[in-house]
């Protein structure tokens, strides 16, 4: 029951107030939750954006599957750790 409730958290209504992050030919816009390559927008799902945000916030760090799942879903996530493979 708690696992289901954790997955149903309502995202904050206020957009994140942060400057876009650039890497290579890409630019990640936190406020609009959009990725841009050169001048072409790339549509991201909510989980894709969340995962990319984790990578941006943890540069040059090795993140285990367990740590990625913890950062995405919280420390009490009880799903399989292989589920993250598809998103990555």
PDB file of N, CA, C and O in Angstrom:
ATOM      1  N   UNK A   1       0.823  -1.179   0.000  1.00  0.00           N
ATOM      2  CA  UNK A   1       0.000   0.000   0.000  1.00  0.00           C
ATOM      3  C   UNK A   1       0.878   1.257   0.000  1.00  0.00           C
ATOM      4  O   UNK A   1       0.600   2.206  -0.734  1.00  0.00           O
ATOM      5  N   UNK A   2       1.923   1.266   0.812  1.00  0.00           N
ATOM      6  CA  UNK A   2       2.801   2.429   0.877  1.00  0.00           C
ATOM      7  C   UNK A   2       3.548   2.648  -0.426  1.00  0.00           C
ATOM      8  O   UNK A   2       3.793   3.791  -0.812  1.00  0.00           O
ATOM      9  N   UNK A   3       3.917   1.563  -1.114  1.00  0.00           N
ATOM     10  CA  UNK A   3       4.605   1.695  -2.400  1.00  0.00           C
ATOM     11  C   UNK A   3       3.718   2.401  -3.413  1.00  0.00           C
ATOM     12  O   UNK A   3       4.197   3.238  -4.177  1.00  0.00           O
ATOM     13  N   UNK A   4       2.444   2.078  -3.428  1.00  0.00           N
ATOM     14  CA  UNK A   4       1.504   2.722  -4.337  1.00  0.00           C
ATOM     15  C   UNK A   4       1.350   4.196  -3.981  1.00  0.00           C
ATOM     16  O   UNK A   4       1.324   5.049  -4.869  1.00  0.00           O
ATOM     17  N   UNK A   5       1.247   4.498  -2.704  1.00  0.00           N
ATOM     18  CA  UNK A   5       1.120   5.887  -2.277  1.00  0.00           C
ATOM     19  C   UNK A   5       2.350   6.709  -2.630  1.00  0.00           C
ATOM     20  O   UNK A   5       2.223   7.877  -2.997  1.00  0.00           O
ATOM     21  N   UNK A   6       3.544   6.118  -2.525  1.00  0.00           N
ATOM     22  CA  UNK A   6       4.762   6.843  -2.891  1.00  0.00           C
ATOM     23  C   UNK A   6       4.765   7.202  -4.371  1.00  0.00           C
ATOM     24  O   UNK A   6       5.219   8.281  -4.752  1.00  0.00           O
ATOM     25  N   UNK A   7       4.263   6.302  -5.196  1.00  0.00           N
ATOM     26  CA  UNK A   7       4.248   6.546  -6.641  1.00  0.00           C
ATOM     27  C   UNK A   7       3.218   7.587  -7.038  1.00  0.00           C
ATOM     28  O   UNK A   7       3.278   8.126  -8.144  1.00  0.00           O
ATOM     29  N   UNK A   8       2.292   7.873  -6.169  1.00  0.00           N
ATOM     30  CA  UNK A   8       1.215   8.806  -6.479  1.00  0.00           C
ATOM     31  C   UNK A   8       1.456  10.194  -5.908  1.00  0.00           C
ATOM     32  O   UNK A   8       0.505  10.962  -5.759  1.00  0.00           O
ATOM     33  N   UNK A   9       2.669  10.534  -5.590  1.00  0.00           N
ATOM     34  CA  UNK A   9       2.932  11.862  -5.042  1.00  0.00           C
ATOM     35  C   UNK A   9       2.650  12.914  -6.102  1.00  0.00           C
ATOM     36  O   UNK A   9       2.949  12.719  -7.280  1.00  0.00           O
ATOM     37  N   UNK A  10       2.088  14.004  -5.686  1.00  0.00           N
ATOM     38  CA  UNK A  10       1.741  15.085  -6.596  1.00  0.00           C
ATOM     39  C   UNK A  10       2.951  15.994  -6.740  1.00  0.00           C
ATOM     40  O   UNK A  10       3.487  16.476  -5.742  1.00  0.00           O
ATOM     41  N   UNK A  11       3.393  16.237  -7.995  1.00  0.00           N
ATOM     42  CA  UNK A  11       4.546  17.100  -8.183  1.00  0.00           C
ATOM     43  C   UNK A  11       4.247  18.526  -7.741  1.00  0.00           C
ATOM     44  O   UNK A  11       3.100  18.973  -7.752  1.00  0.00           O
ATOM     45  N   UNK A  12       5.283  19.213  -7.359  1.00  0.00           N
ATOM     46  CA  UNK A  12       5.149  20.590  -6.924  1.00  0.00           C
ATOM     47  C   UNK A  12       4.551  21.443  -8.048  1.00  0.00           C
ATOM     48  O   UNK A  12       4.927  21.292  -9.210  1.00  0.00           O
ATOM     49  N   UNK A  13       3.634  22.324  -7.706  1.00  0.00           N
ATOM     50  CA  UNK A  13       3.001  23.172  -8.711  1.00  0.00           C
ATOM     51  C   UNK A  13       3.960  24.236  -9.226  1.00  0.00           C
ATOM     52  O   UNK A  13       3.844  24.670 -10.372  1.00  0.00           O
ATOM     53  N   UNK A  14       4.897  24.658  -8.402  1.00  0.00           N
ATOM     54  CA  UNK A  14       5.837  25.692  -8.801  1.00  0.00           C
ATOM     55  C   UNK A  14       6.981  25.091  -9.611  1.00  0.00           C
ATOM     56  O   UNK A  14       7.612  24.129  -9.173  1.00  0.00           O
ATOM     57  N   UNK A  15       7.253  25.653 -10.796  1.00  0.00           N
ATOM     58  CA  UNK A  15       8.382  25.151 -11.577  1.00  0.00           C
ATOM     59  C   UNK A  15       9.705  25.473 -10.895  1.00  0.00           C
ATOM     60  O   UNK A  15       9.808  26.428 -10.125  1.00  0.00           O
ATOM     61  N   UNK A  16      10.696  24.673 -11.189  1.00  0.00           N
ATOM     62  CA  UNK A  16      12.003  24.873 -10.575  1.00  0.00           C
ATOM     63  C   UNK A  16      12.649  26.141 -11.128  1.00  0.00           C
ATOM     64  O   UNK A  16      12.750  26.315 -12.343  1.00  0.00           O
ATOM     65  N   UNK A  17      13.077  27.009 -10.245  1.00  0.00           N
ATOM     66  CA  UNK A  17      13.709  28.264 -10.641  1.00  0.00           C
ATOM     67  C   UNK A  17      15.213  28.047 -10.757  1.00  0.00           C
ATOM     68  O   UNK A  17      15.956  28.263  -9.800  1.00  0.00           O
ATOM     69  N   UNK A  18      15.648  27.624 -11.921  1.00  0.00           N
ATOM     70  CA  UNK A  18      17.048  27.324 -12.130  1.00  0.00           C
ATOM     71  C   UNK A  18      17.394  27.613 -13.581  1.00  0.00           C
ATOM     72  O   UNK A  18      16.589  27.385 -14.484  1.00  0.00           O
ATOM     73  N   UNK A  19      18.589  28.111 -13.789  1.00  0.00           N
ATOM     74  CA  UNK A  19      19.045  28.395 -15.146  1.00  0.00           C
ATOM     75  C   UNK A  19      19.166  27.095 -15.938  1.00  0.00           C
ATOM     76  O   UNK A  19      19.477  26.052 -15.363  1.00  0.00           O
ATOM     77  N   UNK A  20      18.925  27.145 -17.255  1.00  0.00           N
ATOM     78  CA  UNK A  20      19.113  25.946 -18.080  1.00  0.00           C
ATOM     79  C   UNK A  20      20.551  25.437 -17.995  1.00  0.00           C
ATOM     80  O   UNK A  20      21.493  26.211 -17.830  1.00  0.00           O
ATOM     81  N   UNK A  21      20.694  24.132 -18.108  1.00  0.00           N
ATOM     82  CA  UNK A  21      21.996  23.474 -18.023  1.00  0.00           C
ATOM     83  C   UNK A  21      22.387  23.021 -19.424  1.00  0.00           C
ATOM     84  O   UNK A  21      21.628  22.317 -20.089  1.00  0.00           O
ATOM     85  N   UNK A  22      23.574  23.426 -19.871  1.00  0.00           N
ATOM     86  CA  UNK A  22      24.046  23.073 -21.204  1.00  0.00           C
ATOM     87  C   UNK A  22      25.133  22.019 -21.131  1.00  0.00           C
ATOM     88  O   UNK A  22      26.012  22.073 -20.272  1.00  0.00           O
ATOM     89  N   UNK A  23      25.062  21.056 -22.046  1.00  0.00           N
ATOM     90  CA  UNK A  23      26.104  20.040 -22.189  1.00  0.00           C
ATOM     91  C   UNK A  23      26.127  19.614 -23.651  1.00  0.00           C
ATOM     92  O   UNK A  23      25.122  19.174 -24.210  1.00  0.00           O
ATOM     93  N   UNK A  24      27.314  19.759 -24.256  1.00  0.00           N
ATOM     94  CA  UNK A  24      27.431  19.462 -25.683  1.00  0.00           C
ATOM     95  C   UNK A  24      26.463  20.327 -26.475  1.00  0.00           C
ATOM     96  O   UNK A  24      26.408  21.542 -26.288  1.00  0.00           O
ATOM     97  N   UNK A  25      25.703  19.695 -27.358  1.00  0.00           N
ATOM     98  CA  UNK A  25      24.718  20.417 -28.168  1.00  0.00           C
ATOM     99  C   UNK A  25      23.346  20.464 -27.501  1.00  0.00           C
ATOM    100  O   UNK A  25      22.361  20.864 -28.121  1.00  0.00           O
ATOM    101  N   UNK A  26      23.287  20.055 -26.239  1.00  0.00           N
ATOM    102  CA  UNK A  26      22.012  19.958 -25.534  1.00  0.00           C
ATOM    103  C   UNK A  26      21.872  21.061 -24.492  1.00  0.00           C
ATOM    104  O   UNK A  26      22.856  21.593 -23.979  1.00  0.00           O
ATOM    105  N   UNK A  27      20.619  21.383 -24.201  1.00  0.00           N
ATOM    106  CA  UNK A  27      20.294  22.371 -23.173  1.00  0.00           C
ATOM    107  C   UNK A  27      19.050  21.857 -22.445  1.00  0.00           C
ATOM    108  O   UNK A  27      18.010  21.616 -23.057  1.00  0.00           O
ATOM    109  N   UNK A  28      19.180  21.698 -21.131  1.00  0.00           N
ATOM    110  CA  UNK A  28      18.076  21.205 -20.315  1.00  0.00           C
ATOM    111  C   UNK A  28      17.435  22.384 -19.599  1.00  0.00           C
ATOM    112  O   UNK A  28      18.078  23.081 -18.815  1.00  0.00           O
ATOM    113  N   UNK A  29      16.150  22.593 -19.885  1.00  0.00           N
ATOM    114  CA  UNK A  29      15.389  23.693 -19.286  1.00  0.00           C
ATOM    115  C   UNK A  29      14.586  23.129 -18.116  1.00  0.00           C
ATOM    116  O   UNK A  29      13.674  22.326 -18.310  1.00  0.00           O
ATOM    117  N   UNK A  30      14.927  23.549 -16.919  1.00  0.00           N
ATOM    118  CA  UNK A  30      14.284  23.015 -15.723  1.00  0.00           C
ATOM    119  C   UNK A  30      12.866  23.539 -15.560  1.00  0.00           C
ATOM    120  O   UNK A  30      11.973  22.796 -15.152  1.00  0.00           O
ATOM    121  N   UNK A  31      12.655  24.801 -15.872  1.00  0.00           N
ATOM    122  CA  UNK A  31      11.330  25.390 -15.702  1.00  0.00           C
ATOM    123  C   UNK A  31      10.301  24.747 -16.609  1.00  0.00           C
ATOM    124  O   UNK A  31       9.200  24.422 -16.163  1.00  0.00           O
ATOM    125  N   UNK A  32      10.639  24.559 -17.873  1.00  0.00           N
ATOM    126  CA  UNK A  32       9.684  23.984 -18.820  1.00  0.00           C
ATOM    127  C   UNK A  32       9.811  22.469 -18.927  1.00  0.00           C
ATOM    128  O   UNK A  32       9.036  21.833 -19.642  1.00  0.00           O
ATOM    129  N   UNK A  33      10.786  21.884 -18.220  1.00  0.00           N
ATOM    130  CA  UNK A  33      11.016  20.439 -18.240  1.00  0.00           C
ATOM    131  C   UNK A  33      11.226  19.938 -19.668  1.00  0.00           C
ATOM    132  O   UNK A  33      10.651  18.933 -20.086  1.00  0.00           O
ATOM    133  N   UNK A  34      12.072  20.674 -20.408  1.00  0.00           N
ATOM    134  CA  UNK A  34      12.298  20.362 -21.802  1.00  0.00           C
ATOM    135  C   UNK A  34      13.787  20.214 -22.088  1.00  0.00           C
ATOM    136  O   UNK A  34      14.617  20.924 -21.519  1.00  0.00           O
ATOM    137  N   UNK A  35      14.105  19.295 -22.967  1.00  0.00           N
ATOM    138  CA  UNK A  35      15.467  19.127 -23.457  1.00  0.00           C
ATOM    139  C   UNK A  35      15.509  19.649 -24.875  1.00  0.00           C
ATOM    140  O   UNK A  35      14.591  19.411 -25.660  1.00  0.00           O
ATOM    141  N   UNK A  36      16.566  20.354 -25.201  1.00  0.00           N
ATOM    142  CA  UNK A  36      16.699  20.947 -26.522  1.00  0.00           C
ATOM    143  C   UNK A  36      18.044  20.539 -27.103  1.00  0.00           C
ATOM    144  O   UNK A  36      19.072  20.646 -26.435  1.00  0.00           O
ATOM    145  N   UNK A  37      18.037  20.068 -28.353  1.00  0.00           N
ATOM    146  CA  UNK A  37      19.276  19.764 -29.067  1.00  0.00           C
ATOM    147  C   UNK A  37      19.385  20.789 -30.176  1.00  0.00           C
ATOM    148  O   UNK A  37      18.535  20.848 -31.065  1.00  0.00           O
ATOM    149  N   UNK A  38      20.442  21.605 -30.120  1.00  0.00           N
ATOM    150  CA  UNK A  38      20.570  22.768 -30.996  1.00  0.00           C
ATOM    151  C   UNK A  38      19.289  23.590 -30.833  1.00  0.00           C
ATOM    152  O   UNK A  38      19.064  24.136 -29.753  1.00  0.00           O
ATOM    153  N   UNK A  39      18.457  23.698 -31.842  1.00  0.00           N
ATOM    154  CA  UNK A  39      17.205  24.449 -31.712  1.00  0.00           C
ATOM    155  C   UNK A  39      15.973  23.547 -31.759  1.00  0.00           C
ATOM    156  O   UNK A  39      14.848  24.037 -31.867  1.00  0.00           O
ATOM    157  N   UNK A  40      16.180  22.234 -31.678  1.00  0.00           N
ATOM    158  CA  UNK A  40      15.066  21.280 -31.767  1.00  0.00           C
ATOM    159  C   UNK A  40      14.688  20.768 -30.384  1.00  0.00           C
ATOM    160  O   UNK A  40      15.523  20.199 -29.680  1.00  0.00           O
ATOM    161  N   UNK A  41      13.428  20.968 -29.991  1.00  0.00           N
ATOM    162  CA  UNK A  41      12.998  20.440 -28.685  1.00  0.00           C
ATOM    163  C   UNK A  41      12.844  18.923 -28.737  1.00  0.00           C
ATOM    164  O   UNK A  41      12.425  18.363 -29.749  1.00  0.00           O
ATOM    165  N   UNK A  42      13.187  18.274 -27.638  1.00  0.00           N
ATOM    166  CA  UNK A  42      13.046  16.830 -27.495  1.00  0.00           C
ATOM    167  C   UNK A  42      12.065  16.591 -26.359  1.00  0.00           C
ATOM    168  O   UNK A  42      12.270  17.056 -25.238  1.00  0.00           O
ATOM    169  N   UNK A  43      11.004  15.866 -26.660  1.00  0.00           N
ATOM    170  CA  UNK A  43       9.987  15.583 -25.654  1.00  0.00           C
ATOM    171  C   UNK A  43      10.493  14.524 -24.681  1.00  0.00           C
ATOM    172  O   UNK A  43      10.989  13.477 -25.098  1.00  0.00           O
ATOM    173  N   UNK A  44      10.370  14.795 -23.392  1.00  0.00           N
ATOM    174  CA  UNK A  44      10.771  13.862 -22.349  1.00  0.00           C
ATOM    175  C   UNK A  44       9.563  13.475 -21.501  1.00  0.00           C
ATOM    176  O   UNK A  44       8.706  14.308 -21.208  1.00  0.00           O
ATOM    177  N   UNK A  45       9.504  12.218 -21.116  1.00  0.00           N
ATOM    178  CA  UNK A  45       8.486  11.800 -20.151  1.00  0.00           C
ATOM    179  C   UNK A  45       8.900  12.327 -18.774  1.00  0.00           C
ATOM    180  O   UNK A  45      10.022  12.803 -18.595  1.00  0.00           O
ATOM    181  N   UNK A  46       8.012  12.241 -17.834  1.00  0.00           N
ATOM    182  CA  UNK A  46       8.321  12.692 -16.478  1.00  0.00           C
ATOM    183  C   UNK A  46       9.494  11.946 -15.875  1.00  0.00           C
ATOM    184  O   UNK A  46      10.361  12.546 -15.239  1.00  0.00           O
ATOM    185  N   UNK A  47       9.521  10.629 -16.076  1.00  0.00           N
ATOM    186  CA  UNK A  47      10.619   9.841 -15.504  1.00  0.00           C
ATOM    187  C   UNK A  47      11.933  10.085 -16.238  1.00  0.00           C
ATOM    188  O   UNK A  47      12.999  10.056 -15.623  1.00  0.00           O
ATOM    189  N   UNK A  48      11.868  10.326 -17.549  1.00  0.00           N
ATOM    190  CA  UNK A  48      13.095  10.644 -18.293  1.00  0.00           C
ATOM    191  C   UNK A  48      13.682  11.964 -17.814  1.00  0.00           C
ATOM    192  O   UNK A  48      14.895  12.082 -17.643  1.00  0.00           O
ATOM    193  N   UNK A  49      12.821  12.959 -17.599  1.00  0.00           N
ATOM    194  CA  UNK A  49      13.294  14.242 -17.099  1.00  0.00           C
ATOM    195  C   UNK A  49      13.899  14.090 -15.706  1.00  0.00           C
ATOM    196  O   UNK A  49      14.965  14.637 -15.425  1.00  0.00           O
ATOM    197  N   UNK A  50      13.221  13.351 -14.840  1.00  0.00           N
ATOM    198  CA  UNK A  50      13.711  13.151 -13.479  1.00  0.00           C
ATOM    199  C   UNK A  50      15.064  12.458 -13.479  1.00  0.00           C
ATOM    200  O   UNK A  50      15.947  12.826 -12.705  1.00  0.00           O
ATOM    201  N   UNK A  51      15.235  11.468 -14.331  1.00  0.00           N
ATOM    202  CA  UNK A  51      16.499  10.751 -14.410  1.00  0.00           C
ATOM    203  C   UNK A  51      17.604  11.649 -14.963  1.00  0.00           C
ATOM    204  O   UNK A  51      18.721  11.641 -14.445  1.00  0.00           O
ATOM    205  N   UNK A  52      17.309  12.412 -15.996  1.00  0.00           N
ATOM    206  CA  UNK A  52      18.301  13.336 -16.554  1.00  0.00           C
ATOM    207  C   UNK A  52      18.697  14.395 -15.529  1.00  0.00           C
ATOM    208  O   UNK A  52      19.861  14.786 -15.450  1.00  0.00           O
ATOM    209  N   UNK A  53      17.735  14.849 -14.755  1.00  0.00           N
ATOM    210  CA  UNK A  53      18.011  15.834 -13.697  1.00  0.00           C
ATOM    211  C   UNK A  53      18.955  15.236 -12.646  1.00  0.00           C
ATOM    212  O   UNK A  53      19.846  15.925 -12.148  1.00  0.00           O
ATOM    213  N   UNK A  54      18.759  13.959 -12.309  1.00  0.00           N
ATOM    214  CA  UNK A  54      19.662  13.290 -11.363  1.00  0.00           C
ATOM    215  C   UNK A  54      21.079  13.260 -11.921  1.00  0.00           C
ATOM    216  O   UNK A  54      22.036  13.546 -11.201  1.00  0.00           O
ATOM    217  N   UNK A  55      21.219  12.916 -13.196  1.00  0.00           N
ATOM    218  CA  UNK A  55      22.557  12.876 -13.799  1.00  0.00           C
ATOM    219  C   UNK A  55      23.201  14.261 -13.822  1.00  0.00           C
ATOM    220  O   UNK A  55      24.400  14.390 -13.578  1.00  0.00           O
ATOM    221  N   UNK A  56      22.415  15.296 -14.114  1.00  0.00           N
ATOM    222  CA  UNK A  56      22.941  16.669 -14.132  1.00  0.00           C
ATOM    223  C   UNK A  56      23.372  17.090 -12.730  1.00  0.00           C
ATOM    224  O   UNK A  56      24.380  17.779 -12.574  1.00  0.00           O
ATOM    225  N   UNK A  57      22.623  16.684 -11.718  1.00  0.00           N
ATOM    226  CA  UNK A  57      22.940  17.063 -10.339  1.00  0.00           C
ATOM    227  C   UNK A  57      24.065  16.231  -9.730  1.00  0.00           C
ATOM    228  O   UNK A  57      24.548  16.556  -8.646  1.00  0.00           O
ATOM    229  N   UNK A  58      24.490  15.168 -10.403  1.00  0.00           N
ATOM    230  CA  UNK A  58      25.555  14.292  -9.907  1.00  0.00           C
ATOM    231  C   UNK A  58      26.620  14.068 -10.976  1.00  0.00           C
ATOM    232  O   UNK A  58      26.871  12.929 -11.369  1.00  0.00           O
ATOM    233  N   UNK A  59      27.248  15.146 -11.450  1.00  0.00           N
ATOM    234  CA  UNK A  59      28.213  14.986 -12.541  1.00  0.00           C
ATOM    235  C   UNK A  59      29.451  14.211 -12.088  1.00  0.00           C
ATOM    236  O   UNK A  59      29.918  14.352 -10.958  1.00  0.00           O
ATOM    237  N   UNK A  60      29.964  13.395 -12.997  1.00  0.00           N
ATOM    238  CA  UNK A  60      31.209  12.650 -12.777  1.00  0.00           C
ATOM    239  C   UNK A  60      31.122  11.693 -11.588  1.00  0.00           C
ATOM    240  O   UNK A  60      32.138  11.371 -10.972  1.00  0.00           O
ATOM    241  N   UNK A  61      29.923  11.245 -11.271  1.00  0.00           N
ATOM    242  CA  UNK A  61      29.729  10.277 -10.186  1.00  0.00           C
ATOM    243  C   UNK A  61      29.149   8.993 -10.761  1.00  0.00           C
ATOM    244  O   UNK A  61      28.305   9.018 -11.657  1.00  0.00           O
ATOM    245  N   UNK A  62      29.612   7.889 -10.236  1.00  0.00           N
ATOM    246  CA  UNK A  62      29.030   6.610 -10.592  1.00  0.00           C
ATOM    247  C   UNK A  62      27.828   6.377  -9.694  1.00  0.00           C
ATOM    248  O   UNK A  62      27.940   6.409  -8.468  1.00  0.00           O
ATOM    249  N   UNK A  63      26.681   6.144 -10.310  1.00  0.00           N
ATOM    250  CA  UNK A  63      25.451   5.922  -9.552  1.00  0.00           C
ATOM    251  C   UNK A  63      24.991   4.490  -9.784  1.00  0.00           C
ATOM    252  O   UNK A  63      24.754   4.082 -10.921  1.00  0.00           O
ATOM    253  N   UNK A  64      24.869   3.740  -8.717  1.00  0.00           N
ATOM    254  CA  UNK A  64      24.397   2.360  -8.824  1.00  0.00           C
ATOM    255  C   UNK A  64      22.906   2.354  -9.145  1.00  0.00           C
ATOM    256  O   UNK A  64      22.227   3.372  -9.010  1.00  0.00           O
ATOM    257  N   UNK A  65      22.414   1.216  -9.565  1.00  0.00           N
ATOM    258  CA  UNK A  65      20.978   1.079  -9.803  1.00  0.00           C
ATOM    259  C   UNK A  65      20.199   1.416  -8.531  1.00  0.00           C
ATOM    260  O   UNK A  65      19.186   2.114  -8.565  1.00  0.00           O
ATOM    261  N   UNK A  66      20.699   0.903  -7.419  1.00  0.00           N
ATOM    262  CA  UNK A  66      20.015   1.132  -6.153  1.00  0.00           C
ATOM    263  C   UNK A  66      19.952   2.626  -5.820  1.00  0.00           C
ATOM    264  O   UNK A  66      18.922   3.126  -5.367  1.00  0.00           O
ATOM    265  N   UNK A  67      21.057   3.329  -6.047  1.00  0.00           N
ATOM    266  CA  UNK A  67      21.094   4.768  -5.743  1.00  0.00           C
ATOM    267  C   UNK A  67      20.169   5.539  -6.679  1.00  0.00           C
ATOM    268  O   UNK A  67      19.473   6.457  -6.244  1.00  0.00           O
ATOM    269  N   UNK A  68      20.155   5.174  -7.967  1.00  0.00           N
ATOM    270  CA  UNK A  68      19.255   5.838  -8.910  1.00  0.00           C
ATOM    271  C   UNK A  68      17.797   5.643  -8.496  1.00  0.00           C
ATOM    272  O   UNK A  68      17.008   6.587  -8.513  1.00  0.00           O
ATOM    273  N   UNK A  69      17.448   4.416  -8.128  1.00  0.00           N
ATOM    274  CA  UNK A  69      16.082   4.148  -7.693  1.00  0.00           C
ATOM    275  C   UNK A  69      15.734   4.909  -6.418  1.00  0.00           C
ATOM    276  O   UNK A  69      14.612   5.389  -6.255  1.00  0.00           O
ATOM    277  N   UNK A  70      16.695   5.012  -5.529  1.00  0.00           N
ATOM    278  CA  UNK A  70      16.475   5.768  -4.294  1.00  0.00           C
ATOM    279  C   UNK A  70      16.237   7.238  -4.603  1.00  0.00           C
ATOM    280  O   UNK A  70      15.345   7.857  -4.022  1.00  0.00           O
ATOM    281  N   UNK A  71      17.018   7.797  -5.503  1.00  0.00           N
ATOM    282  CA  UNK A  71      16.854   9.205  -5.864  1.00  0.00           C
ATOM    283  C   UNK A  71      15.560   9.451  -6.642  1.00  0.00           C
ATOM    284  O   UNK A  71      14.961  10.520  -6.525  1.00  0.00           O
ATOM    285  N   UNK A  72      15.130   8.473  -7.431  1.00  0.00           N
ATOM    286  CA  UNK A  72      13.900   8.613  -8.207  1.00  0.00           C
ATOM    287  C   UNK A  72      12.638   8.383  -7.375  1.00  0.00           C
ATOM    288  O   UNK A  72      11.670   9.136  -7.479  1.00  0.00           O
ATOM    289  N   UNK A  73      12.659   7.338  -6.553  1.00  0.00           N
ATOM    290  CA  UNK A  73      11.435   6.905  -5.887  1.00  0.00           C
ATOM    291  C   UNK A  73      11.464   6.986  -4.367  1.00  0.00           C
ATOM    292  O   UNK A  73      10.438   6.773  -3.721  1.00  0.00           O
ATOM    293  N   UNK A  74      12.608   7.288  -3.791  1.00  0.00           N
ATOM    294  CA  UNK A  74      12.710   7.350  -2.347  1.00  0.00           C
ATOM    295  C   UNK A  74      13.388   6.113  -1.784  1.00  0.00           C
ATOM    296  O   UNK A  74      13.502   5.099  -2.473  1.00  0.00           O
ATOM    297  N   UNK A  75      13.837   6.188  -0.541  1.00  0.00           N
ATOM    298  CA  UNK A  75      14.626   5.109   0.054  1.00  0.00           C
ATOM    299  C   UNK A  75      13.850   3.818   0.313  1.00  0.00           C
ATOM    300  O   UNK A  75      14.462   2.763   0.481  1.00  0.00           O
ATOM    301  N   UNK A  76      12.541   3.876   0.348  1.00  0.00           N
ATOM    302  CA  UNK A  76      11.762   2.684   0.654  1.00  0.00           C
ATOM    303  C   UNK A  76      11.192   2.010  -0.584  1.00  0.00           C
ATOM    304  O   UNK A  76      10.273   1.200  -0.468  1.00  0.00           O
ATOM    305  N   UNK A  77      11.708   2.321  -1.753  1.00  0.00           N
ATOM    306  CA  UNK A  77      11.225   1.715  -2.998  1.00  0.00           C
ATOM    307  C   UNK A  77      11.439   0.213  -2.934  1.00  0.00           C
ATOM    308  O   UNK A  77      12.529  -0.244  -2.590  1.00  0.00           O
ATOM    309  N   UNK A  78      10.413  -0.557  -3.260  1.00  0.00           N
ATOM    310  CA  UNK A  78      10.521  -2.002  -3.133  1.00  0.00           C
ATOM    311  C   UNK A  78      10.444  -2.734  -4.476  1.00  0.00           C
ATOM    312  O   UNK A  78      10.262  -3.952  -4.501  1.00  0.00           O
ATOM    313  N   UNK A  79      10.580  -2.013  -5.585  1.00  0.00           N
ATOM    314  CA  UNK A  79      10.556  -2.644  -6.900  1.00  0.00           C
ATOM    315  C   UNK A  79      11.910  -3.248  -7.236  1.00  0.00           C
ATOM    316  O   UNK A  79      12.875  -3.110  -6.484  1.00  0.00           O
ATOM    317  N   UNK A  80      11.962  -3.916  -8.374  1.00  0.00           N
ATOM    318  CA  UNK A  80      13.207  -4.529  -8.820  1.00  0.00           C
ATOM    319  C   UNK A  80      14.194  -3.464  -9.296  1.00  0.00           C
ATOM    320  O   UNK A  80      13.799  -2.444  -9.860  1.00  0.00           O
ATOM    321  N   UNK A  81      15.471  -3.714  -9.062  1.00  0.00           N
ATOM    322  CA  UNK A  81      16.490  -2.739  -9.470  1.00  0.00           C
ATOM    323  C   UNK A  81      16.759  -2.775 -10.968  1.00  0.00           C
ATOM    324  O   UNK A  81      17.385  -1.852 -11.491  1.00  0.00           O
ATOM    325  N   UNK A  82      16.310  -3.807 -11.676  1.00  0.00           N
ATOM    326  CA  UNK A  82      16.540  -3.903 -13.121  1.00  0.00           C
ATOM    327  C   UNK A  82      15.584  -3.027 -13.911  1.00  0.00           C
ATOM    328  O   UNK A  82      15.808  -2.790 -15.098  1.00  0.00           O
ATOM    329  N   UNK A  83      14.535  -2.547 -13.287  1.00  0.00           N
ATOM    330  CA  UNK A  83      13.585  -1.675 -13.978  1.00  0.00           C
ATOM    331  C   UNK A  83      14.210  -0.385 -14.469  1.00  0.00           C
ATOM    332  O   UNK A  83      13.746   0.189 -15.454  1.00  0.00           O
ATOM    333  N   UNK A  84      15.246   0.077 -13.806  1.00  0.00           N
ATOM    334  CA  UNK A  84      15.910   1.316 -14.190  1.00  0.00           C
ATOM    335  C   UNK A  84      16.689   1.156 -15.498  1.00  0.00           C
ATOM    336  O   UNK A  84      16.957   2.147 -16.178  1.00  0.00           O
ATOM    337  N   UNK A  85      17.052  -0.064 -15.855  1.00  0.00           N
ATOM    338  CA  UNK A  85      17.829  -0.322 -17.075  1.00  0.00           C
ATOM    339  C   UNK A  85      17.109   0.215 -18.314  1.00  0.00           C
ATOM    340  O   UNK A  85      17.745   0.786 -19.201  1.00  0.00           O
ATOM    341  N   UNK A  86      15.821   0.038 -18.377  1.00  0.00           N
ATOM    342  CA  UNK A  86      15.048   0.479 -19.545  1.00  0.00           C
ATOM    343  C   UNK A  86      15.113   1.991 -19.682  1.00  0.00           C
ATOM    344  O   UNK A  86      15.305   2.507 -20.783  1.00  0.00           O
ATOM    345  N   UNK A  87      14.955   2.701 -18.580  1.00  0.00           N
ATOM    346  CA  UNK A  87      14.983   4.160 -18.636  1.00  0.00           C
ATOM    347  C   UNK A  87      16.359   4.697 -18.996  1.00  0.00           C
ATOM    348  O   UNK A  87      16.476   5.653 -19.763  1.00  0.00           O
ATOM    349  N   UNK A  88      17.388   4.090 -18.451  1.00  0.00           N
ATOM    350  CA  UNK A  88      18.751   4.548 -18.744  1.00  0.00           C
ATOM    351  C   UNK A  88      19.062   4.266 -20.202  1.00  0.00           C
ATOM    352  O   UNK A  88      20.159   4.570 -20.670  1.00  0.00           O
TER     353      UNK A  88
END
